[in-house]
Amino acid sequence: VMMAVADVAIYVAILGRIGIVPLTVTTSLTINFLRKPSASARIIAECTLMKVGRTLIVGEVSLYSEGSDDIVAHVVGTYSVPPKRS
């Protein structure tokens, strides 16, 4: 669930930055689990795009249990953006 939340967070951030580009796909997703999240709280994601290039975009996500300031997981994802056709 945490990987899915992070993947969607990065994807939405990308769409917000470059618009809808068909076939933009995840090429890499690395997650570091730091502590056990609360079973009764929602997962909150904070996303930052670290690099936005022509063909690759790298994003970073910090995941929290709602109501806590402690990070439960840190995620870095890379997305491939298809080249523009001329």
Secondary structure per residue as TSV (DSSP state, phi and psi in degrees):
chain	resnum	aa	ss	phi	psi
A	1	V	-	360.0	-42.4
A	2	M	H	-65.7	-37.4
A	3	M	H	-65.8	-39.9
A	4	A	H	-64.5	-42.5
A	5	V	H	-61.4	-44.4
A	6	A	H	-65.4	-42.9
A	7	D	H	-61.4	-45.0
A	8	V	H	-66.5	-38.9
A	9	A	H	-61.0	-44.7
A	10	I	H	-66.5	-42.9
A	11	Y	H	-60.6	-43.3
A	12	V	H	-65.8	-39.6
A	13	A	H	-62.5	-39.9
A	14	I	H	-64.3	-46.7
A	15	L	H	-59.3	-38.2
A	16	G	H	-66.5	-29.3
A	17	R	H	-86.8	-47.6
A	18	I	H	-108.7	-5.1
A	19	G	-	86.1	-177.3
A	20	I	-	-79.6	115.2
A	21	V	-	-121.2	108.9
A	22	P	T	-56.9	145.8
A	23	L	T	71.2	19.0
A	24	T	-	-75.4	120.1
A	25	V	E	-131.6	155.1
A	26	T	E	-70.7	129.0
A	27	T	E	-108.9	-22.5
A	28	S	E	-155.0	140.2
A	29	L	E	-146.0	114.8
A	30	T	E	-115.9	130.5
A	31	I	E	-125.1	136.1
A	32	N	E	-114.2	113.7
A	33	F	E	-83.0	121.1
A	34	L	-	-101.6	-35.2
A	35	R	S	-159.8	162.7
A	36	K	-	-72.4	127.5
A	37	P	-	-74.9	160.1
A	38	S	-	-68.2	133.0
A	39	A	T	-71.6	-21.8
A	40	S	T	-102.9	3.9
A	41	A	S	-115.3	153.2
A	42	R	-	-74.3	157.6
A	43	I	E	-90.8	129.6
A	44	I	E	-110.8	134.2
A	45	A	E	-115.3	133.9
A	46	E	E	-117.2	120.9
A	47	C	E	-117.2	142.2
A	48	T	E	-133.7	133.5
A	49	L	E	-86.6	118.7
A	50	M	E	-84.0	-37.0
A	51	K	E	-147.6	129.0
A	52	V	E	-119.5	102.0
A	53	G	-	-104.4	-175.2
A	54	R	S	-71.7	-35.7
A	55	T	S	-120.0	-19.0
A	56	L	E	-129.4	140.6
A	57	I	E	-129.7	131.6
A	58	V	E	-114.2	129.1
A	59	G	E	-126.0	157.6
A	60	E	E	-129.5	137.7
A	61	V	E	-130.8	134.9
A	62	S	E	-107.6	129.0
A	63	L	E	-107.7	136.7
A	64	Y	E	-129.0	155.7
A	65	S	E	-83.0	135.3
A	66	E	T	-54.8	131.3
A	67	G	T	91.2	-1.1
A	68	S	-	-124.4	145.9
A	69	D	-	-92.6	-2.7
A	70	D	S	-83.1	129.1
A	71	I	E	-72.9	130.5
A	72	V	E	-95.3	-23.8
A	73	A	E	-158.5	149.3
A	74	H	E	-121.0	131.2
A	75	V	E	-129.0	138.8
A	76	V	E	-125.0	128.9
A	77	G	E	-129.9	145.3
A	78	T	E	-118.9	134.3
A	79	Y	E	-119.2	143.4
A	80	S	E	-99.5	130.9
A	81	V	-	-109.5	124.9
A	82	P	-	-64.1	145.4
A	83	P	-	-65.3	151.3
A	84	K	-	-73.0	138.4
A	85	R	-	-87.4	139.9
A	86	S	-	-98.9	360.0
